[in-house]
Amino acid sequence: MLVSLPYWLIQMARHGKYRRGLAERLGRVPAQLRLPEGQRAIWVHAVSVGEVLAVAGLVEELRRRSEHRIFISTTTDTGQALARSRFGEGNVFYFPMDFGFAIRPYLRALRPEVVVIARISDRSWPRYRRFRGLMRRLLENVDLFLAQTPEDAKRLDDIGAGAERVRISGNLKFDIPAPVPPAVVESLRASISGCGAGPVLVCGSTVEGEEALLLKAFENILVQYARAVMILAPRHPERFPAAAALLERMSIRFWRRSVWSGEPLAGAVLLLDTIGELAALYALADIAFVGGSLVQRGGHNIIEPAQYGVAIVVGKHTENFRDIVSLFRSRDAVRVAGPAELPLVFLELLANNEERVGLGQRAGETMRSQIGATSRTAGELLKLLARV
């Protein structure tokens, strides 16, 4: 912690990261979280926005089927804001740092009977496996592992979880309902239709190094489809200015969503510099690209565009969503492309209406076939509670 402290301080100074909720992260428990005597509690940790959305149904199910108060912690500011709006200010806090002095005050205040925490990622698993002797002793403190797939269950067993404590419950993210569309969705739909713009390419959750590749592909698209529209949504708010500067350098006509007031978008880019609107905007797409995948960032969730039956394209780096992408690929419900072939894949899908529509339909069917993880997960947690 001491060695890496300069990095964290720079992040706080440059981007404001980790500054919010710092006292909570260091172990100061907000007064509204303290439980009255006799009240039972469950603590669910959801790192960021995607996890908050994923556990929303589980929290609702647990509230319906038990008398426990459900507390939710997050790590990121965007996740915190969404969790507070979804679950109430009095039930949400920043996850404390992994030090005894920071964790113990929460355990004393909340007295949780169950703590539900995150998955093991593709990137962390090799390290856990290397130290499995040490991990086995650590994992003995976990009462139940709920794996998304048989492959995840096998990995857990391999690092010492013990097959008798592992269950396969599925992926909660398949149960996330489509969001209530904000007003901007209809405004954009009317604007695009009214000026005869299209096709529409929605590029969501993009990270550093991807926007330039996507905008070059968009320039290629404009050669054949002069009225095409791109909706570009960087993953992190602190990168909005960098994306805008890139658009200016490339001399691509664009509007920031925060100041757009209905101007025609044909042949232009709408830079989504707002939070919480991307998922619903996938409904407008002819093709959706899901970012974090053209560069080595592990990818992001492709279920959001799949809900709308949209043709989906991702890069080759999808390790964080390995199982979901593998499932979609096995059903020919997603296209995978590297930076070099990306423009060609976009153009081929735009030129072949039947293939593009079919790809989107298969994506929607694949997503719907996986629904049910929330009920299974809640059932397993309630069984565990019965043993407490």
Buried (B, 14 or more C-beta within 10 A) or exposed (E): EEEEEEEEEEBBEEEEBBEBBEEBBBBBBBEEBEBEEEEBBBBBBBBBBBBBBBBBBBBBBBBEBBEBBBBBBBBBBBBBBBBBEBBEEEBBBBBBBEEEEBBEBBBEBBBBBBBBEEBBEBEEBEEBEEEEEEBEEEBEEBEBBBBBBEEBBEBBBEBBBEEEBBBBBBBBBBBBEEBEBBEBBEEBBEBBEEBEBBBBBBBBBBBBEBBBBBBBBBEBBBEEBEBBBBBBBBBBBEBBEEBBEBBEEBEBEBBBBEEBEEEBBBBBBBBBBBEEBBBBBBBBBBBBBBBBBBBBBBBBBBBBBBBBBBBBBBBBBBBBBBBBBBBBBEEEBBBBBEBEEBBEBBBBBBEEEEBBBBBBBBBBEBBEEBEEBBBBBBBBBBEBBEEE
